[in-house]
């Protein structure tokens, strides 16, 4: 049981290290900004005028992934996440 917990903790730390390294690099912040804002549509409306339910669900799914990534980035490297926003606000 302890071995499983140790492995989980090591894997969590590894993920944190990757996110931290990504946020420390200018091109990493640029890539994450593009991913969150252009691909995941983090701050875009998910509704559409024609109410295409399939498109709505797709965008909501992409947005949910973006929100999870945003939460991790803020937890691991808030200062660099805010720097990313300054660098790419209005220019994802």
Phi and psi in radians as a Rosetta constraint file:
Dihedral C 1 N 2 CA 2 C 2 CIRCULARHARMONIC -1.129 0.35
Dihedral N 2 CA 2 C 2 N 3 CIRCULARHARMONIC -0.624 0.35
Dihedral C 2 N 3 CA 3 C 3 CIRCULARHARMONIC -1.095 0.35
Dihedral N 3 CA 3 C 3 N 4 CIRCULARHARMONIC -0.719 0.35
Dihedral C 3 N 4 CA 4 C 4 CIRCULARHARMONIC -1.136 0.35
Dihedral N 4 CA 4 C 4 N 5 CIRCULARHARMONIC -0.742 0.35
Dihedral C 4 N 5 CA 5 C 5 CIRCULARHARMONIC -1.133 0.35
Dihedral N 5 CA 5 C 5 N 6 CIRCULARHARMONIC -0.687 0.35
Dihedral C 5 N 6 CA 6 C 6 CIRCULARHARMONIC -1.109 0.35
Dihedral N 6 CA 6 C 6 N 7 CIRCULARHARMONIC -0.749 0.35
Dihedral C 6 N 7 CA 7 C 7 CIRCULARHARMONIC -1.128 0.35
Dihedral N 7 CA 7 C 7 N 8 CIRCULARHARMONIC -0.721 0.35
Dihedral C 7 N 8 CA 8 C 8 CIRCULARHARMONIC -1.105 0.35
Dihedral N 8 CA 8 C 8 N 9 CIRCULARHARMONIC -0.767 0.35
Dihedral C 8 N 9 CA 9 C 9 CIRCULARHARMONIC -1.097 0.35
Dihedral N 9 CA 9 C 9 N 10 CIRCULARHARMONIC -0.705 0.35
Dihedral C 9 N 10 CA 10 C 10 CIRCULARHARMONIC -1.148 0.35
Dihedral N 10 CA 10 C 10 N 11 CIRCULARHARMONIC -0.709 0.35
Dihedral C 10 N 11 CA 11 C 11 CIRCULARHARMONIC -1.156 0.35
Dihedral N 11 CA 11 C 11 N 12 CIRCULARHARMONIC -0.726 0.35
Dihedral C 11 N 12 CA 12 C 12 CIRCULARHARMONIC -1.081 0.35
Dihedral N 12 CA 12 C 12 N 13 CIRCULARHARMONIC -0.746 0.35
Dihedral C 12 N 13 CA 13 C 13 CIRCULARHARMONIC -1.125 0.35
Dihedral N 13 CA 13 C 13 N 14 CIRCULARHARMONIC -0.674 0.35
Dihedral C 13 N 14 CA 14 C 14 CIRCULARHARMONIC -1.093 0.35
Dihedral N 14 CA 14 C 14 N 15 CIRCULARHARMONIC -0.763 0.35
Dihedral C 14 N 15 CA 15 C 15 CIRCULARHARMONIC -1.101 0.35
Dihedral N 15 CA 15 C 15 N 16 CIRCULARHARMONIC -0.730 0.35
Dihedral C 15 N 16 CA 16 C 16 CIRCULARHARMONIC -1.072 0.35
Dihedral N 16 CA 16 C 16 N 17 CIRCULARHARMONIC -0.740 0.35
Dihedral C 16 N 17 CA 17 C 17 CIRCULARHARMONIC -1.094 0.35
Dihedral N 17 CA 17 C 17 N 18 CIRCULARHARMONIC -0.692 0.35
Dihedral C 17 N 18 CA 18 C 18 CIRCULARHARMONIC -1.140 0.35
Dihedral N 18 CA 18 C 18 N 19 CIRCULARHARMONIC -0.805 0.35
Dihedral C 18 N 19 CA 19 C 19 CIRCULARHARMONIC -1.105 0.35
Dihedral N 19 CA 19 C 19 N 20 CIRCULARHARMONIC -0.736 0.35
Dihedral C 19 N 20 CA 20 C 20 CIRCULARHARMONIC -1.077 0.35
Dihedral N 20 CA 20 C 20 N 21 CIRCULARHARMONIC -0.766 0.35
Dihedral C 20 N 21 CA 21 C 21 CIRCULARHARMONIC -1.124 0.35
Dihedral N 21 CA 21 C 21 N 22 CIRCULARHARMONIC -0.708 0.35
Dihedral C 21 N 22 CA 22 C 22 CIRCULARHARMONIC -1.057 0.35
Dihedral N 22 CA 22 C 22 N 23 CIRCULARHARMONIC -0.783 0.35
Dihedral C 22 N 23 CA 23 C 23 CIRCULARHARMONIC -1.258 0.35
Dihedral N 23 CA 23 C 23 N 24 CIRCULARHARMONIC -0.353 0.35
Dihedral C 23 N 24 CA 24 C 24 CIRCULARHARMONIC -1.403 0.35
Dihedral N 24 CA 24 C 24 N 25 CIRCULARHARMONIC -0.320 0.35
Dihedral C 24 N 25 CA 25 C 25 CIRCULARHARMONIC -1.714 0.35
Dihedral N 25 CA 25 C 25 N 26 CIRCULARHARMONIC 2.387 0.35
Dihedral C 25 N 26 CA 26 C 26 CIRCULARHARMONIC -1.022 0.35
Dihedral N 26 CA 26 C 26 N 27 CIRCULARHARMONIC -0.761 0.35
Dihedral C 26 N 27 CA 27 C 27 CIRCULARHARMONIC -1.264 0.35
Dihedral N 27 CA 27 C 27 N 28 CIRCULARHARMONIC -0.442 0.35
Dihedral C 27 N 28 CA 28 C 28 CIRCULARHARMONIC -1.203 0.35
Dihedral N 28 CA 28 C 28 N 29 CIRCULARHARMONIC -0.734 0.35
Dihedral C 28 N 29 CA 29 C 29 CIRCULARHARMONIC -1.145 0.35
Dihedral N 29 CA 29 C 29 N 30 CIRCULARHARMONIC -0.678 0.35
Dihedral C 29 N 30 CA 30 C 30 CIRCULARHARMONIC -1.111 0.35
Dihedral N 30 CA 30 C 30 N 31 CIRCULARHARMONIC -0.746 0.35
Dihedral C 30 N 31 CA 31 C 31 CIRCULARHARMONIC -1.127 0.35
Dihedral N 31 CA 31 C 31 N 32 CIRCULARHARMONIC -0.769 0.35
Dihedral C 31 N 32 CA 32 C 32 CIRCULARHARMONIC -1.140 0.35
Dihedral N 32 CA 32 C 32 N 33 CIRCULARHARMONIC -0.692 0.35
Dihedral C 32 N 33 CA 33 C 33 CIRCULARHARMONIC -1.062 0.35
Dihedral N 33 CA 33 C 33 N 34 CIRCULARHARMONIC -0.793 0.35
Dihedral C 33 N 34 CA 34 C 34 CIRCULARHARMONIC -1.066 0.35
Dihedral N 34 CA 34 C 34 N 35 CIRCULARHARMONIC -0.796 0.35
Dihedral C 34 N 35 CA 35 C 35 CIRCULARHARMONIC -1.067 0.35
Dihedral N 35 CA 35 C 35 N 36 CIRCULARHARMONIC -0.858 0.35
Dihedral C 35 N 36 CA 36 C 36 CIRCULARHARMONIC -1.164 0.35
Dihedral N 36 CA 36 C 36 N 37 CIRCULARHARMONIC -0.747 0.35
Dihedral C 36 N 37 CA 37 C 37 CIRCULARHARMONIC -1.622 0.35
Dihedral N 37 CA 37 C 37 N 38 CIRCULARHARMONIC -0.668 0.35
Dihedral C 37 N 38 CA 38 C 38 CIRCULARHARMONIC -1.572 0.35
Dihedral N 38 CA 38 C 38 N 39 CIRCULARHARMONIC -0.764 0.35
Dihedral C 38 N 39 CA 39 C 39 CIRCULARHARMONIC -1.462 0.35
Dihedral N 39 CA 39 C 39 N 40 CIRCULARHARMONIC -0.863 0.35
Dihedral C 39 N 40 CA 40 C 40 CIRCULARHARMONIC -1.484 0.35
Dihedral N 40 CA 40 C 40 N 41 CIRCULARHARMONIC -0.272 0.35
Dihedral C 40 N 41 CA 41 C 41 CIRCULARHARMONIC 1.032 0.35
Dihedral N 41 CA 41 C 41 N 42 CIRCULARHARMONIC 0.732 0.35
Dihedral C 41 N 42 CA 42 C 42 CIRCULARHARMONIC -0.924 0.35
Dihedral N 42 CA 42 C 42 N 43 CIRCULARHARMONIC -0.713 0.35
Dihedral C 42 N 43 CA 43 C 43 CIRCULARHARMONIC -2.017 0.35
Dihedral N 43 CA 43 C 43 N 44 CIRCULARHARMONIC 0.473 0.35
Dihedral C 43 N 44 CA 44 C 44 CIRCULARHARMONIC -1.854 0.35
Dihedral N 44 CA 44 C 44 N 45 CIRCULARHARMONIC 2.585 0.35
Dihedral C 44 N 45 CA 45 C 45 CIRCULARHARMONIC -1.163 0.35
Dihedral N 45 CA 45 C 45 N 46 CIRCULARHARMONIC 2.546 0.35
Dihedral C 45 N 46 CA 46 C 46 CIRCULARHARMONIC -1.687 0.35
Dihedral N 46 CA 46 C 46 N 47 CIRCULARHARMONIC -0.268 0.35
Dihedral C 46 N 47 CA 47 C 47 CIRCULARHARMONIC -1.369 0.35
Dihedral N 47 CA 47 C 47 N 48 CIRCULARHARMONIC 2.776 0.35
Dihedral C 47 N 48 CA 48 C 48 CIRCULARHARMONIC -2.435 0.35
Dihedral N 48 CA 48 C 48 N 49 CIRCULARHARMONIC 2.782 0.35
Dihedral C 48 N 49 CA 49 C 49 CIRCULARHARMONIC -1.084 0.35
Dihedral N 49 CA 49 C 49 N 50 CIRCULARHARMONIC -0.611 0.35
Dihedral C 49 N 50 CA 50 C 50 CIRCULARHARMONIC -1.454 0.35
Dihedral N 50 CA 50 C 50 N 51 CIRCULARHARMONIC -0.126 0.35
Dihedral C 50 N 51 CA 51 C 51 CIRCULARHARMONIC 0.807 0.35
Dihedral N 51 CA 51 C 51 N 52 CIRCULARHARMONIC 1.145 0.35
Dihedral C 51 N 52 CA 52 C 52 CIRCULARHARMONIC -1.487 0.35
Dihedral N 52 CA 52 C 52 N 53 CIRCULARHARMONIC 1.841 0.35
Dihedral C 52 N 53 CA 53 C 53 CIRCULARHARMONIC -1.112 0.35
Dihedral N 53 CA 53 C 53 N 54 CIRCULARHARMONIC -0.587 0.35
Dihedral C 53 N 54 CA 54 C 54 CIRCULARHARMONIC -1.141 0.35
Dihedral N 54 CA 54 C 54 N 55 CIRCULARHARMONIC -0.771 0.35
Dihedral C 54 N 55 CA 55 C 55 CIRCULARHARMONIC -1.135 0.35
Dihedral N 55 CA 55 C 55 N 56 CIRCULARHARMONIC -0.684 0.35
Dihedral C 55 N 56 CA 56 C 56 CIRCULARHARMONIC -1.064 0.35
Dihedral N 56 CA 56 C 56 N 57 CIRCULARHARMONIC -0.815 0.35
Dihedral C 56 N 57 CA 57 C 57 CIRCULARHARMONIC -1.151 0.35
Dihedral N 57 CA 57 C 57 N 58 CIRCULARHARMONIC -0.667 0.35
Dihedral C 57 N 58 CA 58 C 58 CIRCULARHARMONIC -1.071 0.35
Dihedral N 58 CA 58 C 58 N 59 CIRCULARHARMONIC -0.862 0.35
Dihedral C 58 N 59 CA 59 C 59 CIRCULARHARMONIC -1.128 0.35
Dihedral N 59 CA 59 C 59 N 60 CIRCULARHARMONIC -0.643 0.35
Dihedral C 59 N 60 CA 60 C 60 CIRCULARHARMONIC -1.136 0.35
Dihedral N 60 CA 60 C 60 N 61 CIRCULARHARMONIC -0.667 0.35
Dihedral C 60 N 61 CA 61 C 61 CIRCULARHARMONIC -1.128 0.35
Dihedral N 61 CA 61 C 61 N 62 CIRCULARHARMONIC -0.792 0.35
Dihedral C 61 N 62 CA 62 C 62 CIRCULARHARMONIC -1.081 0.35
Dihedral N 62 CA 62 C 62 N 63 CIRCULARHARMONIC -0.716 0.35
Dihedral C 62 N 63 CA 63 C 63 CIRCULARHARMONIC -1.134 0.35
Dihedral N 63 CA 63 C 63 N 64 CIRCULARHARMONIC -0.667 0.35
Dihedral C 63 N 64 CA 64 C 64 CIRCULARHARMONIC -1.098 0.35
Dihedral N 64 CA 64 C 64 N 65 CIRCULARHARMONIC -0.686 0.35
Dihedral C 64 N 65 CA 65 C 65 CIRCULARHARMONIC -1.119 0.35
Dihedral N 65 CA 65 C 65 N 66 CIRCULARHARMONIC -0.771 0.35
Dihedral C 65 N 66 CA 66 C 66 CIRCULARHARMONIC -1.059 0.35
Dihedral N 66 CA 66 C 66 N 67 CIRCULARHARMONIC -0.712 0.35
Dihedral C 66 N 67 CA 67 C 67 CIRCULARHARMONIC -1.133 0.35
Dihedral N 67 CA 67 C 67 N 68 CIRCULARHARMONIC -0.669 0.35
Dihedral C 67 N 68 CA 68 C 68 CIRCULARHARMONIC -1.146 0.35
Dihedral N 68 CA 68 C 68 N 69 CIRCULARHARMONIC -0.750 0.35
Dihedral C 68 N 69 CA 69 C 69 CIRCULARHARMONIC -1.137 0.35
Dihedral N 69 CA 69 C 69 N 70 CIRCULARHARMONIC -0.707 0.35
Dihedral C 69 N 70 CA 70 C 70 CIRCULARHARMONIC -1.072 0.35
Dihedral N 70 CA 70 C 70 N 71 CIRCULARHARMONIC -0.783 0.35
Dihedral C 70 N 71 CA 71 C 71 CIRCULARHARMONIC -1.062 0.35
Dihedral N 71 CA 71 C 71 N 72 CIRCULARHARMONIC -0.733 0.35
Dihedral C 71 N 72 CA 72 C 72 CIRCULARHARMONIC -1.153 0.35
Dihedral N 72 CA 72 C 72 N 73 CIRCULARHARMONIC -0.750 0.35
Dihedral C 72 N 73 CA 73 C 73 CIRCULARHARMONIC -1.088 0.35
Dihedral N 73 CA 73 C 73 N 74 CIRCULARHARMONIC -0.731 0.35
Dihedral C 73 N 74 CA 74 C 74 CIRCULARHARMONIC -1.176 0.35
Dihedral N 74 CA 74 C 74 N 75 CIRCULARHARMONIC -0.656 0.35
Dihedral C 74 N 75 CA 75 C 75 CIRCULARHARMONIC -1.189 0.35
Dihedral N 75 CA 75 C 75 N 76 CIRCULARHARMONIC -0.711 0.35
Dihedral C 75 N 76 CA 76 C 76 CIRCULARHARMONIC -1.486 0.35
Dihedral N 76 CA 76 C 76 N 77 CIRCULARHARMONIC -0.701 0.35
Dihedral C 76 N 77 CA 77 C 77 CIRCULARHARMONIC -2.574 0.35
Dihedral N 77 CA 77 C 77 N 78 CIRCULARHARMONIC 1.171 0.35
Dihedral C 77 N 78 CA 78 C 78 CIRCULARHARMONIC -0.994 0.35
Dihedral N 78 CA 78 C 78 N 79 CIRCULARHARMONIC -0.771 0.35
Dihedral C 78 N 79 CA 79 C 79 CIRCULARHARMONIC -1.075 0.35
Dihedral N 79 CA 79 C 79 N 80 CIRCULARHARMONIC -0.764 0.35
Dihedral C 79 N 80 CA 80 C 80 CIRCULARHARMONIC -1.272 0.35
Dihedral N 80 CA 80 C 80 N 81 CIRCULARHARMONIC -0.513 0.35
Dihedral C 80 N 81 CA 81 C 81 CIRCULARHARMONIC -1.140 0.35
Dihedral N 81 CA 81 C 81 N 82 CIRCULARHARMONIC -0.778 0.35
Dihedral C 81 N 82 CA 82 C 82 CIRCULARHARMONIC -1.116 0.35
Dihedral N 82 CA 82 C 82 N 83 CIRCULARHARMONIC -0.634 0.35
Dihedral C 82 N 83 CA 83 C 83 CIRCULARHARMONIC -1.092 0.35
Dihedral N 83 CA 83 C 83 N 84 CIRCULARHARMONIC -0.709 0.35
Dihedral C 83 N 84 CA 84 C 84 CIRCULARHARMONIC -1.036 0.35
Dihedral N 84 CA 84 C 84 N 85 CIRCULARHARMONIC -0.772 0.35
Dihedral C 84 N 85 CA 85 C 85 CIRCULARHARMONIC -1.080 0.35
Dihedral N 85 CA 85 C 85 N 86 CIRCULARHARMONIC -0.743 0.35
Dihedral C 85 N 86 CA 86 C 86 CIRCULARHARMONIC -1.072 0.35
Dihedral N 86 CA 86 C 86 N 87 CIRCULARHARMONIC -0.717 0.35
Dihedral C 86 N 87 CA 87 C 87 CIRCULARHARMONIC -1.236 0.35
Dihedral N 87 CA 87 C 87 N 88 CIRCULARHARMONIC -0.565 0.35
Dihedral C 87 N 88 CA 88 C 88 CIRCULARHARMONIC -2.138 0.35
Dihedral N 88 CA 88 C 88 N 89 CIRCULARHARMONIC 0.113 0.35
Dihedral C 88 N 89 CA 89 C 89 CIRCULARHARMONIC -1.069 0.35
Dihedral N 89 CA 89 C 89 N 90 CIRCULARHARMONIC 2.125 0.35
Dihedral C 89 N 90 CA 90 C 90 CIRCULARHARMONIC 1.373 0.35
Dihedral N 90 CA 90 C 90 N 91 CIRCULARHARMONIC 0.022 0.35
Dihedral C 90 N 91 CA 91 C 91 CIRCULARHARMONIC -2.521 0.35
Dihedral N 91 CA 91 C 91 N 92 CIRCULARHARMONIC 1.081 0.35
